């Protein structure tokens, strides 16, 4: 055993205290830990690494670190990952420890001992850090996979109205209180990781999301329209979304069904991208209820089937709030031409757009036609 080893061994207790104090001061993760944890578990981990360095200093020749010591480092790194210690905090602790070790070497080593001791320290770092990083990353990937599995199971339980409390505890997710249940529709399937990252970044929390049905559970205070705008920017495509509020976890299934119905309605009606709620399509939702009424209502416009330009004129007229000036401008036609076309619509359908009740019926018939499809009701209304 060398004299340098003996001198360094006498300083290990002080070294550990210095490293713990610097980690708490320089690494936010460690700074947020309770004092008892720093002086207990953290100090013990640092002392164990110092013991490895002492053995390397004592053994001198051979490899920078024995296979057994390297195995112990890998095990500790995996354990730190399982305890949710960030990798950057782990690396910071190793570098602080190496710096403090080197400073102490310069204080206690004889001139002829310093170069060899410094070389041993660098060799240990060279062997340890890649193994530590790889072990930590592998453990984190396993944890993330398990976390995702538990979160998917939690969301599935909430959507199905099954018991969820135990899963919420395991996932470390609070689902009490209000939430927004949001259903998304994309132009084409985007990368699931990109969508998840966008939602997590916008809300600041890991969002529960089913990447098959594209249904997400967001905290009740979430800015859903803002989230949709952010999501469109991140995924590079337009997004339609439907949101429904859930006041308690037991209401999540009903909210999910409502959001799903609204999104289906918005897509069938060809509404533009954006965020919708039931109130935005309340009339359309009521009209869409299946039955003879929907079919008969859609059939009111059957006489226009062979006059697509009249049907398009009527659609623009309704979308512009029955405003003739705006309709003529959008269609790039003279007001007299518009008046003639609208008169033809009234003649063919038997519904007078100048009569408020009949104008409302025509508006509803357009919605019914979009929902039922012109080929679905032809010849059925009788």
URQUITA-V241729 format. One record per pair of residues at least 4 apart in sequence whose C-alpha atoms are under 8 Angstrom apart, sorted by sequence separation. I is the first residue (numbers start at 1). J is the second residue. D is the distance in Angstrom with one decimal. If there is no record, write none. Layout:
# URQUITA-V241729
<<I J D> <I J D>>
This chain:
# URQUITA-V241729
<<1 5 6.7> <2 6 6.5> <3 7 6.2> <4 8 6.1> <5 9 6.0> <6 10 6.4> <7 11 6.8> <8 12 6.4> <11 15 6.1> <12 16 6.1> <13 17 6.5> <14 18 6.3> <15 19 6.2> <16 20 6.1> <17 21 6.2> <18 22 6.2> <19 23 6.0> <20 24 6.3> <21 25 6.3> <22 26 5.8> <23 27 5.3> <24 28 7.0> <27 31 6.1> <28 32 6.2> <29 33 6.9> <33 37 6.4> <34 38 6.5> <35 39 6.2> <36 40 5.8> <37 41 5.5> <38 42 4.9> <39 43 5.2> <40 44 6.2> <41 45 6.3> <42 46 6.3> <43 47 6.1> <44 48 6.2> <45 49 6.5> <46 50 6.3> <47 51 6.2> <48 52 6.5> <49 53 6.4> <50 54 6.1> <51 55 6.3> <52 56 6.3> <53 57 6.1> <54 58 6.0> <55 59 6.0> <56 60 6.2> <65 69 6.3> <66 70 6.3> <67 71 6.1> <68 72 6.3> <69 73 6.4> <70 74 6.3> <71 75 6.2> <72 76 6.2> <73 77 6.1> <74 78 6.3> <75 79 6.2> <76 80 6.2> <77 81 6.3> <78 82 6.3> <79 83 6.2> <80 84 6.4> <81 85 5.4> <85 89 6.9> <86 90 6.6> <87 91 6.3> <88 92 6.1> <89 93 6.2> <90 94 6.4> <91 95 6.2> <92 96 6.1> <93 97 6.0> <94 98 6.1> <95 99 6.1> <96 100 6.2> <97 101 6.0> <98 102 6.1> <99 103 6.2> <100 104 6.2> <101 105 6.2> <102 106 6.3> <103 107 6.6> <104 108 6.4> <105 109 5.4> <109 113 5.7> <110 114 6.4> <111 115 7.9> <112 116 8.0> <113 117 6.2> <114 118 5.9> <115 119 6.1> <116 120 6.3> <117 121 6.3> <118 122 6.3> <119 123 6.1> <120 124 6.1> <121 125 6.3> <122 126 6.0> <123 127 6.2> <124 128 5.9> <125 129 5.7> <126 130 7.2> <127 131 6.9> <128 132 6.0> <129 133 6.0> <130 134 6.1> <131 135 6.0> <132 136 6.0> <133 137 6.1> <134 138 6.1> <135 139 6.2> <136 140 6.1> <137 141 6.1> <138 142 6.4> <139 143 6.2> <140 144 6.0> <141 145 6.1> <142 146 6.2> <143 147 5.9> <144 148 6.0> <145 149 6.2> <146 150 6.2> <147 151 6.1> <148 152 6.0> <149 153 6.2> <150 154 6.0> <151 155 6.1> <152 156 6.1> <153 157 6.1> <154 158 6.3> <155 159 6.1> <156 160 6.1> <157 161 5.9> <158 162 6.2> <164 168 6.1> <165 169 6.3> <166 170 6.4> <167 171 6.0> <168 172 5.8> <169 173 6.6> <175 179 8.0> <186 190 7.4> <190 194 7.4> <191 195 6.5> <192 196 6.1> <193 197 6.0> <194 198 6.1> <195 199 6.3> <196 200 6.1> <197 201 6.0> <198 202 6.2> <199 203 6.2> <200 204 5.5> <201 205 7.3> <203 207 7.7> <210 214 5.3> <211 215 7.2> <218 222 6.3> <223 227 6.1> <224 228 6.2> <225 229 6.3> <226 230 6.2> <227 231 6.0> <228 232 6.1> <229 233 6.4> <230 234 6.2> <231 235 6.0> <232 236 5.6> <233 237 7.2> <247 251 6.5> <248 252 7.1> <251 255 6.3> <252 256 6.0> <253 257 6.3> <254 258 6.2> <255 259 6.1> <256 260 6.1> <257 261 6.2> <258 262 6.2> <259 263 6.1> <260 264 6.1> <261 265 6.1> <262 266 6.1> <263 267 6.2> <264 268 6.2> <265 269 6.1> <266 270 6.2> <267 271 6.3> <276 280 6.1> <277 281 7.2> <278 282 5.5> <281 285 5.9> <282 286 6.3> <283 287 6.2> <284 288 6.0> <285 289 6.9> <290 294 6.3> <291 295 7.0> <292 296 6.0> <293 297 5.9> <294 298 6.2> <295 299 6.2> <296 300 6.8> <298 302 7.5> <301 305 7.2> <304 308 6.7> <307 311 6.5> <308 312 6.1> <309 313 6.1> <310 314 6.1> <311 315 6.2> <312 316 6.3> <313 317 6.1> <314 318 6.2> <315 319 6.1> <316 320 6.0> <317 321 6.6> <318 322 5.2> <323 327 6.1> <324 328 6.0> <325 329 6.2> <326 330 6.1> <327 331 6.1> <328 332 5.8> <329 333 6.6> <333 337 6.2> <334 338 6.4> <335 339 6.1> <336 340 6.2> <337 341 6.3> <338 342 6.2> <339 343 6.1> <340 344 6.3> <341 345 6.3> <342 346 6.4> <343 347 6.2> <344 348 6.1> <345 349 6.0> <346 350 5.3> <347 351 7.3> <354 358 7.8> <355 359 6.0> <356 360 6.2> <357 361 6.4> <358 362 6.3> <359 363 6.3> <360 364 6.2> <361 365 6.1> <362 366 6.3> <363 367 6.7> <364 368 6.2> <365 369 6.0> <366 370 6.3> <367 371 6.2> <368 372 5.8> <369 373 5.2> <370 374 7.6> <372 376 5.9> <373 377 7.2> <374 378 6.6> <377 381 6.8> <1 6 7.4> <22 27 7.9> <24 29 7.7> <25 30 7.8> <26 31 7.5> <33 38 6.6> <37 42 6.3> <38 43 6.1> <39 44 7.9> <65 70 6.5> <80 85 5.4> <81 86 7.0> <85 90 7.1> <109 114 5.6> <157 162 4.8> <158 163 7.5> <168 173 5.2> <190 195 7.1> <200 205 5.3> <209 214 6.7> <210 215 5.3> <222 227 7.9> <232 237 5.4> <246 251 5.3> <266 271 5.4> <276 281 7.9> <289 294 7.1> <317 322 5.1> <322 327 7.8> <328 333 5.2> <333 338 6.7> <345 350 8.0> <346 351 4.9> <347 352 7.9> <353 358 6.2> <354 359 6.8> <368 373 7.9> <369 374 5.9> <372 377 6.8> <24 30 4.7> <25 31 5.9> <81 87 7.5> <157 163 6.4> <158 164 6.3> <168 174 6.6> <200 206 5.1> <209 215 5.7> <210 216 6.4> <232 238 5.4> <246 252 5.4> <288 294 6.6> <304 310 6.7> <305 311 7.6> <317 323 6.6> <320 326 6.6> <328 334 6.2> <345 351 7.8> <346 352 5.0> <352 358 5.9> <353 359 4.6> <23 30 6.0> <24 31 4.0> <157 164 5.7> <168 175 7.3> <199 206 7.9> <200 207 5.6> <209 216 4.2> <232 239 5.9> <278 285 7.7> <287 294 6.5> <304 311 6.0> <317 324 6.9> <320 327 6.3> <328 335 5.8> <346 353 6.6> <351 358 5.7> <352 359 6.7> <23 31 7.1> <24 32 7.6> <30 38 7.5> <56 64 6.5> <106 114 6.8> <199 207 6.5> <208 216 5.7> <209 217 6.4> <231 239 7.6> <351 359 7.4> <24 33 8.0> <56 65 6.1> <105 114 6.9> <207 216 7.0> <208 217 5.4> <246 255 5.8> <353 362 7.8> <154 164 6.0> <207 217 6.6> <208 218 7.4> <245 255 6.1> <266 276 7.9> <317 327 5.4> <325 335 7.1> <328 338 6.2> <196 207 7.3> <207 218 6.4> <228 239 6.8> <244 255 5.2> <316 327 6.2> <324 335 7.3> <327 338 8.0> <342 353 7.7> <351 362 7.4> <105 117 7.5> <228 240 7.8> <244 256 7.0> <52 65 7.9> <105 118 7.9> <154 167 5.5> <196 209 7.6> <228 241 7.2> <263 276 7.6> <24 38 7.9> <153 167 7.3> <154 168 6.3> <244 258 6.4> <262 276 7.4> <313 327 8.0> <316 330 7.9> <324 338 7.6> <203 218 7.9> <244 259 5.4> <262 277 6.8> <266 281 7.8> <316 331 7.9> <102 118 7.0> <151 167 7.8> <243 259 5.3> <262 278 6.0> <265 281 8.0> <52 69 6.6> <150 167 6.6> <151 168 7.9> <154 171 7.9> <242 259 5.1> <20 38 6.7> <242 260 7.1> <259 277 7.4> <313 331 7.6> <20 39 7.5> <102 121 7.8> <192 211 6.4> <203 222 6.9> <224 243 7.6> <259 278 7.7> <262 281 7.4> <265 284 7.8> <150 170 7.3> <151 171 6.1> <242 262 6.0> <258 278 7.5> <265 285 7.1> <150 171 6.0> <242 263 5.2> <20 42 7.2> <241 263 6.4> <20 43 6.3> <98 121 7.4> <240 263 7.4> <262 285 7.5> <147 171 6.4> <202 227 6.5> <220 245 7.5> <313 338 7.8> <17 43 7.3> <20 46 7.7> <220 246 8.0> <16 43 6.4> <19 46 7.6> <199 227 7.2> <202 230 7.6> <313 341 7.3> <314 342 7.0> <185 214 7.3> <313 342 7.6> <16 46 6.2> <183 213 7.8> <184 214 5.5> <16 47 5.9> <183 214 5.9> <184 215 6.4> <310 341 6.2> <314 345 7.6> <183 215 4.5> <198 230 7.4> <199 231 7.3> <240 272 7.5> <241 273 7.7> <243 275 7.2> <310 342 7.5> <182 215 5.6> <183 216 6.5> <198 231 6.1> <240 273 4.6> <241 274 6.2> <242 275 5.7> <243 276 6.4> <244 277 6.4> <13 47 7.7> <16 50 7.9> <181 215 7.1> <182 216 5.3> <239 273 5.3> <240 274 5.0> <241 275 4.7> <242 276 4.7> <243 277 5.4> <244 278 7.6> <310 344 7.7> <311 345 8.0> <12 47 7.4> <181 216 5.9> <182 217 6.5> <238 273 5.9> <239 274 6.3> <240 275 6.1> <241 276 6.2> <242 277 5.6> <310 345 6.6> <181 217 4.8> <182 218 7.5> <195 231 7.1> <198 234 6.6> <240 276 7.9> <180 217 5.9> <181 218 6.4> <12 50 6.9> <91 129 7.7> <179 217 6.4> <180 218 5.0> <179 218 5.5> <180 219 6.2> <195 234 7.8> <179 219 4.6> <180 220 5.4> <194 234 7.5> <195 235 7.0> <178 219 6.7> <179 220 3.9> <194 235 6.9> <215 256 7.8> <304 345 7.3> <178 220 4.6> <179 221 7.6> <180 222 7.4> <177 220 7.5> <304 348 7.1> <9 54 6.9> <190 235 6.5> <229 274 7.7> <303 348 5.8> <304 349 7.5> <318 363 6.5> <8 54 7.5> <87 133 7.3> <228 274 6.8> <303 349 6.0> <228 275 6.8> <302 349 7.9> <301 349 6.4> <5 54 6.5> <87 136 6.8> <225 274 7.1> <300 349 6.6> <87 137 7.9> <187 237 6.6> <225 275 5.5> <46 97 7.8> <186 237 7.2> <187 238 6.4> <224 275 7.2> <315 366 7.3> <5 57 6.2> <186 238 6.5> <187 239 7.0> <5 58 5.7> <155 208 6.2> <186 239 5.0> <155 209 7.1> <185 239 5.9> <186 240 6.7> <73 128 7.3> <77 132 5.7> <81 136 5.5> <155 210 7.4> <184 239 6.9> <185 240 5.1> <2 58 6.4> <29 85 7.7> <64 120 6.3> <77 133 7.8> <80 136 7.4> <81 137 7.8> <152 208 7.1> <184 240 5.9> <185 241 6.2> <1 58 5.8> <29 86 7.7> <74 131 6.4> <78 135 5.6> <82 139 6.8> <151 208 6.2> <152 209 7.1> <184 241 4.5> <1 59 7.9> <70 128 6.8> <73 131 7.9> <74 132 5.6> <77 135 6.1> <78 136 5.1> <81 139 6.0> <82 140 7.1> <152 210 6.6> <183 241 5.5> <184 242 6.7> <30 89 7.5> <64 123 5.3> <65 124 6.1> <73 132 6.7> <77 136 5.4> <81 140 5.8> <182 241 6.5> <183 242 5.3> <29 89 6.5> <57 117 6.7> <60 120 7.8> <64 124 5.2> <75 135 7.8> <78 138 7.8> <182 242 5.6> <183 243 6.5> <28 89 8.0> <70 131 7.8> <74 135 5.7> <78 139 5.4> <82 143 7.0> <182 243 4.4> <301 362 7.9> <27 89 6.2> <65 127 7.3> <74 136 8.0> <155 217 7.7> <181 243 5.6> <182 244 6.6> <300 362 7.6> <57 120 6.8> <64 127 7.1> <180 243 6.2> <181 244 5.4> <56 120 7.1> <180 244 5.7> <181 245 6.2> <301 365 6.8> <27 92 7.0> <180 245 4.6> <181 246 6.9> <300 365 6.4> <301 366 7.5> <27 93 7.9> <179 245 5.9> <180 246 6.0> <299 365 7.6> <178 245 7.1> <179 246 5.2> <297 364 7.3> <298 365 4.9> <53 121 7.4> <56 124 7.9> <178 246 5.5> <179 247 6.5> <297 365 5.1> <298 366 6.8> <301 369 7.7> <23 92 7.6> <178 247 4.2> <179 248 7.6> <298 367 7.7> <305 374 8.0> <23 93 6.1> <177 247 6.1> <178 248 5.7> <298 368 4.8> <299 369 7.5> <53 124 7.6> <177 248 5.3> <178 249 7.8> <181 252 7.0> <297 368 6.2> <298 369 4.5> <176 248 6.5> <177 249 7.2> <297 369 7.7> <302 374 7.7> <23 96 7.2> <176 249 6.5> <183 256 7.5> <295 368 7.4> <19 93 7.7> <22 96 7.3> <175 249 6.7> <181 255 6.1> <182 256 7.3> <294 368 5.9> <298 372 7.1> <181 256 5.8> <183 259 5.9> <298 374 7.6> <302 378 7.3> <19 96 6.5> <182 259 6.3> <183 260 6.1> <287 364 7.3> <295 372 7.0> <19 97 5.7> <181 259 6.9> <185 263 7.7> <294 372 7.4> <299 377 6.5> <184 263 7.6> <298 377 7.0> <299 378 6.7> <183 263 6.9> <284 364 7.9> <287 367 7.6> <288 368 6.7> <19 100 6.8> <287 368 6.6> <296 377 7.7> <18 100 7.6> <295 377 5.4> <299 381 6.5> <284 367 6.5> <288 371 6.7> <284 368 8.0> <296 380 7.9> <15 100 6.9> <295 380 7.3> <296 381 5.0> <15 101 7.2> <295 381 6.1> <15 104 8.0> <161 250 6.3> <292 381 7.4> <158 249 6.7> <161 252 7.4> <158 250 7.5> <161 253 6.1> <159 252 5.9> <160 253 6.0> <158 252 6.3> <159 253 4.7> <158 253 6.9> <8 104 7.7> <8 105 7.4> <159 256 6.9> <269 367 7.4> <8 108 7.3> <7 108 6.7> <269 370 5.8> <268 370 7.0> <269 371 6.5> <268 371 6.1> <4 108 7.3> <4 109 6.1> <265 371 7.8> <4 113 7.6>>
